[in-house]
């Protein structure tokens, strides 16, 4: 299992930062969307 994990990380090394930024943006959008009704 660790070998598969390392292989996947090695293959996606080029786009790993972009994927992390995208995941962070999704979390921010989710949190903002959940808090918007409190402002109305």
C-alpha distance matrix in Angstrom:
0.0 3.8 5.4 5.2 6.3 8.7 9.9 10.7 12.4 14.2 15.5 16.7 18.2 21.7 21.7 19.6 22.9 24.5 21.8 22.1 25.8 25.7 23.7 26.2 29.0 27.9 27.7 31.2 32.6 31.4 33.0 36.1 36.4 36.2 38.8 41.3 43.0 44.0 46.0 48.0
3.8 0.0 3.8 5.4 4.9 6.1 8.5 9.8 10.5 12.1 14.2 15.3 16.2 19.8 20.2 17.8 20.9 23.0 20.7 20.6 24.4 24.8 22.9 25.0 28.1 27.4 27.1 30.4 32.1 31.2 32.5 35.6 36.3 36.1 38.5 41.0 43.0 43.8 45.7 47.9
5.4 3.8 0.0 3.8 5.4 5.1 6.1 8.6 9.9 10.4 12.2 14.3 15.2 18.7 19.6 17.8 21.2 23.2 21.1 21.6 25.3 25.6 24.2 26.6 29.4 28.9 29.0 32.2 33.8 33.1 34.7 37.6 38.2 38.3 40.8 43.1 45.2 46.1 47.9 50.0
5.2 5.4 3.8 0.0 3.8 5.5 5.0 6.1 8.6 9.8 10.5 12.2 14.1 17.3 17.6 16.1 19.7 21.2 18.8 19.7 23.4 23.2 21.9 24.6 27.2 26.3 26.8 30.1 31.3 30.6 32.5 35.3 35.7 36.0 38.6 40.7 42.8 43.9 45.7 47.6
6.3 4.9 5.4 3.8 0.0 3.8 5.4 5.2 6.2 8.6 10.0 10.7 12.1 15.5 15.5 13.4 16.8 18.5 16.1 16.5 20.3 20.4 18.8 21.3 24.1 23.5 23.7 26.9 28.4 27.8 29.4 32.3 32.8 33.1 35.5 37.7 39.9 40.9 42.6 44.6
8.7 6.1 5.1 5.5 3.8 0.0 3.8 5.4 5.1 6.1 8.6 10.0 10.4 14.0 14.9 13.0 16.2 18.4 16.7 17.0 20.6 21.3 20.2 22.4 25.2 25.1 25.4 28.3 30.0 29.8 31.3 34.0 34.8 35.3 37.5 39.7 42.1 42.9 44.4 46.6
9.9 8.5 6.1 5.0 5.4 3.8 0.0 3.8 5.4 5.1 6.2 8.6 9.9 13.1 14.2 13.2 16.7 18.4 16.8 17.9 21.3 21.6 21.0 23.5 26.0 25.8 26.6 29.4 30.8 30.7 32.6 35.1 35.7 36.4 38.8 40.7 43.1 44.3 45.6 47.7
10.7 9.8 8.6 6.1 5.2 5.4 3.8 0.0 3.8 5.4 5.2 6.2 8.4 11.4 11.6 10.5 14.2 15.4 13.4 14.9 18.2 18.2 17.5 20.3 22.5 22.2 23.1 26.1 27.2 27.2 29.2 31.6 32.1 32.9 35.4 37.2 39.6 40.9 42.2 44.1
12.4 10.5 9.9 8.6 6.2 5.1 5.4 3.8 0.0 3.8 5.5 5.2 5.8 9.4 9.9 8.0 11.5 13.4 11.9 12.7 16.1 16.7 16.1 18.4 20.9 21.1 21.8 24.5 26.1 26.3 27.9 30.3 31.2 32.0 34.2 36.1 38.7 39.7 40.8 43.0
14.2 12.1 10.4 9.8 8.6 6.1 5.1 5.4 3.8 0.0 3.8 5.6 5.3 8.6 10.4 9.6 12.8 14.8 14.1 15.2 18.2 19.1 19.0 21.2 23.5 24.0 25.0 27.4 28.9 29.4 31.1 33.3 34.3 35.3 37.4 39.1 41.9 42.9 43.9 46.1
15.5 14.2 12.2 10.5 10.0 8.6 6.2 5.2 5.5 3.8 0.0 3.8 5.7 7.6 9.1 9.4 13.0 14.0 13.2 15.2 17.9 18.2 18.5 21.1 22.9 23.2 24.7 27.1 28.2 28.8 30.9 32.8 33.5 34.8 37.1 38.5 41.2 42.6 43.5 45.4
16.7 15.3 14.3 12.2 10.7 10.0 8.6 6.2 5.2 5.6 3.8 0.0 3.8 5.5 5.6 5.8 9.5 10.3 9.4 11.5 14.2 14.4 14.9 17.4 19.2 19.6 21.1 23.4 24.5 25.3 27.3 29.1 29.9 31.3 33.5 34.8 37.6 39.0 39.8 41.7
18.2 16.2 15.2 14.1 12.1 10.4 9.9 8.4 5.8 5.3 5.7 3.8 0.0 3.8 5.6 5.2 8.0 9.9 10.1 11.3 13.7 14.9 15.6 17.4 19.4 20.5 21.7 23.6 25.2 26.2 27.8 29.6 30.8 32.2 34.1 35.5 38.5 39.5 40.1 42.4
21.7 19.8 18.7 17.3 15.5 14.0 13.1 11.4 9.4 8.6 7.6 5.5 3.8 0.0 3.8 5.8 7.6 8.5 9.7 11.7 13.1 14.2 15.8 17.5 18.8 20.2 22.0 23.5 24.7 26.2 28.0 29.3 30.5 32.3 34.0 35.1 38.2 39.4 39.7 41.8
21.7 20.2 19.6 17.6 15.5 14.9 14.2 11.6 9.9 10.4 9.1 5.6 5.6 3.8 0.0 3.8 5.6 5.3 6.1 8.7 10.0 10.5 12.2 14.3 15.4 16.5 18.5 20.1 21.1 22.6 24.5 25.8 26.8 28.7 30.5 31.5 34.6 35.9 36.3 38.2
19.6 17.8 17.8 16.1 13.4 13.0 13.2 10.5 8.0 9.6 9.4 5.8 5.2 5.8 3.8 0.0 3.8 5.5 5.1 6.2 8.7 9.9 10.5 12.3 14.2 15.4 16.6 18.5 20.0 21.1 22.7 24.4 25.7 27.2 28.9 30.3 33.3 34.4 35.0 37.2
22.9 20.9 21.2 19.7 16.8 16.2 16.7 14.2 11.5 12.8 13.0 9.5 8.0 7.6 5.6 3.8 0.0 3.8 5.4 5.1 6.2 8.6 9.9 10.6 12.3 14.3 15.4 16.6 18.4 20.0 21.2 22.5 24.2 25.9 27.2 28.5 31.8 32.6 32.9 35.3
24.5 23.0 23.2 21.2 18.5 18.4 18.4 15.4 13.4 14.8 14.0 10.3 9.9 8.5 5.3 5.5 3.8 0.0 3.8 5.5 5.1 6.2 8.6 9.9 10.5 12.4 14.4 15.3 16.5 18.4 20.1 21.0 22.4 24.4 25.9 26.8 30.1 31.3 31.4 33.4
21.8 20.7 21.1 18.8 16.1 16.7 16.8 13.4 11.9 14.1 13.2 9.4 10.1 9.7 6.1 5.1 5.4 3.8 0.0 3.8 5.4 5.0 6.1 8.6 9.8 10.6 12.4 14.3 15.3 16.5 18.5 20.0 20.9 22.7 24.6 25.7 28.7 30.0 30.5 32.5
22.1 20.6 21.6 19.7 16.5 17.0 17.9 14.9 12.7 15.2 15.2 11.5 11.3 11.7 8.7 6.2 5.1 5.5 3.8 0.0 3.8 5.4 5.1 6.1 8.6 9.9 10.6 12.4 14.3 15.4 16.6 18.4 19.9 21.2 22.8 24.3 27.4 28.3 28.9 31.2
25.8 24.4 25.3 23.4 20.3 20.6 21.3 18.2 16.1 18.2 17.9 14.2 13.7 13.1 10.0 8.7 6.2 5.1 5.4 3.8 0.0 3.8 5.5 5.1 6.2 8.7 9.9 10.5 12.3 14.2 15.4 16.4 18.2 20.0 21.2 22.3 25.7 26.6 26.7 29.1
25.7 24.8 25.6 23.2 20.4 21.3 21.6 18.2 16.7 19.1 18.2 14.4 14.9 14.2 10.5 9.9 8.6 6.2 5.0 5.4 3.8 0.0 3.8 5.4 5.0 6.3 8.7 9.9 10.6 12.3 14.4 15.3 16.3 18.4 20.1 21.0 24.1 25.5 25.8 27.7
23.7 22.9 24.2 21.9 18.8 20.2 21.0 17.5 16.1 19.0 18.5 14.9 15.6 15.8 12.2 10.5 9.9 8.6 6.1 5.1 5.5 3.8 0.0 3.8 5.4 5.1 6.4 8.7 9.9 10.6 12.5 14.3 15.3 16.7 18.7 20.1 22.9 24.1 25.0 27.0
26.2 25.0 26.6 24.6 21.3 22.4 23.5 20.3 18.4 21.2 21.1 17.4 17.4 17.5 14.3 12.3 10.6 9.9 8.6 6.1 5.1 5.4 3.8 0.0 3.8 5.4 5.1 6.3 8.7 9.9 10.7 12.3 14.1 15.5 16.8 18.3 21.5 22.2 22.8 25.2
29.0 28.1 29.4 27.2 24.1 25.2 26.0 22.5 20.9 23.5 22.9 19.2 19.4 18.8 15.4 14.2 12.3 10.5 9.8 8.6 6.2 5.0 5.4 3.8 0.0 3.8 5.4 5.1 6.2 8.6 9.9 10.5 12.1 14.2 15.4 16.3 19.6 20.7 20.9 23.0
27.9 27.4 28.9 26.3 23.5 25.1 25.8 22.2 21.1 24.0 23.2 19.6 20.5 20.2 16.5 15.4 14.3 12.4 10.6 9.9 8.7 6.3 5.1 5.4 3.8 0.0 3.8 5.4 5.1 6.1 8.7 9.9 10.4 12.3 14.3 15.3 18.2 19.7 20.4 22.2
27.7 27.1 29.0 26.8 23.7 25.4 26.6 23.1 21.8 25.0 24.7 21.1 21.7 22.0 18.5 16.6 15.4 14.4 12.4 10.6 9.9 8.7 6.4 5.1 5.4 3.8 0.0 3.8 5.5 5.1 6.2 8.6 9.8 10.6 12.5 14.3 17.0 18.0 19.1 21.3
31.2 30.4 32.2 30.1 26.9 28.3 29.4 26.1 24.5 27.4 27.1 23.4 23.6 23.5 20.1 18.5 16.6 15.3 14.3 12.4 10.5 9.9 8.7 6.3 5.1 5.4 3.8 0.0 3.8 5.4 5.2 6.1 8.4 9.9 10.7 12.2 15.4 16.1 16.6 19.0
32.6 32.1 33.8 31.3 28.4 30.0 30.8 27.2 26.1 28.9 28.2 24.5 25.2 24.7 21.1 20.0 18.4 16.5 15.3 14.3 12.3 10.6 9.9 8.7 6.2 5.1 5.5 3.8 0.0 3.8 5.5 5.1 5.9 8.5 9.9 10.4 13.6 15.1 15.4 17.2
31.4 31.2 33.1 30.6 27.8 29.8 30.7 27.2 26.3 29.4 28.8 25.3 26.2 26.2 22.6 21.1 20.0 18.4 16.5 15.4 14.2 12.3 10.6 9.9 8.6 6.1 5.1 5.4 3.8 0.0 3.8 5.5 5.1 6.2 8.7 10.1 12.5 14.0 15.3 17.0
33.0 32.5 34.7 32.5 29.4 31.3 32.6 29.2 27.9 31.1 30.9 27.3 27.8 28.0 24.5 22.7 21.2 20.1 18.5 16.6 15.4 14.4 12.5 10.7 9.9 8.7 6.2 5.2 5.5 3.8 0.0 3.8 5.4 5.2 6.3 8.7 11.3 11.8 13.2 15.5
36.1 35.6 37.6 35.3 32.3 34.0 35.1 31.6 30.3 33.3 32.8 29.1 29.6 29.3 25.8 24.4 22.5 21.0 20.0 18.4 16.4 15.3 14.3 12.3 10.5 9.9 8.6 6.1 5.1 5.5 3.8 0.0 3.8 5.4 5.2 6.1 9.5 10.2 10.6 12.9
36.4 36.3 38.2 35.7 32.8 34.8 35.7 32.1 31.2 34.3 33.5 29.9 30.8 30.5 26.8 25.7 24.2 22.4 20.9 19.9 18.2 16.3 15.3 14.1 12.1 10.4 9.8 8.4 5.9 5.1 5.4 3.8 0.0 3.8 5.5 5.4 7.8 9.9 10.8 12.0
36.2 36.1 38.3 36.0 33.1 35.3 36.4 32.9 32.0 35.3 34.8 31.3 32.2 32.3 28.7 27.2 25.9 24.4 22.7 21.2 20.0 18.4 16.7 15.5 14.2 12.3 10.6 9.9 8.5 6.2 5.2 5.4 3.8 0.0 3.8 5.8 6.9 8.3 10.4 11.9
38.8 38.5 40.8 38.6 35.5 37.5 38.8 35.4 34.2 37.4 37.1 33.5 34.1 34.0 30.5 28.9 27.2 25.9 24.6 22.8 21.2 20.1 18.7 16.8 15.4 14.3 12.5 10.7 9.9 8.7 6.3 5.2 5.5 3.8 0.0 3.8 5.6 5.5 7.3 9.6
41.3 41.0 43.1 40.7 37.7 39.7 40.7 37.2 36.1 39.1 38.5 34.8 35.5 35.1 31.5 30.3 28.5 26.8 25.7 24.3 22.3 21.0 20.1 18.3 16.3 15.3 14.3 12.2 10.4 10.1 8.7 6.1 5.4 5.8 3.8 0.0 3.8 5.4 5.5 7.0
43.0 43.0 45.2 42.8 39.9 42.1 43.1 39.6 38.7 41.9 41.2 37.6 38.5 38.2 34.6 33.3 31.8 30.1 28.7 27.4 25.7 24.1 22.9 21.5 19.6 18.2 17.0 15.4 13.6 12.5 11.3 9.5 7.8 6.9 5.6 3.8 0.0 3.8 5.4 5.3
44.0 43.8 46.1 43.9 40.9 42.9 44.3 40.9 39.7 42.9 42.6 39.0 39.5 39.4 35.9 34.4 32.6 31.3 30.0 28.3 26.6 25.5 24.1 22.2 20.7 19.7 18.0 16.1 15.1 14.0 11.8 10.2 9.9 8.3 5.5 5.4 3.8 0.0 3.8 5.6
46.0 45.7 47.9 45.7 42.6 44.4 45.6 42.2 40.8 43.9 43.5 39.8 40.1 39.7 36.3 35.0 32.9 31.4 30.5 28.9 26.7 25.8 25.0 22.8 20.9 20.4 19.1 16.6 15.4 15.3 13.2 10.6 10.8 10.4 7.3 5.5 5.4 3.8 0.0 3.8
48.0 47.9 50.0 47.6 44.6 46.6 47.7 44.1 43.0 46.1 45.4 41.7 42.4 41.8 38.2 37.2 35.3 33.4 32.5 31.2 29.1 27.7 27.0 25.2 23.0 22.2 21.3 19.0 17.2 17.0 15.5 12.9 12.0 11.9 9.6 7.0 5.3 5.6 3.8 0.0
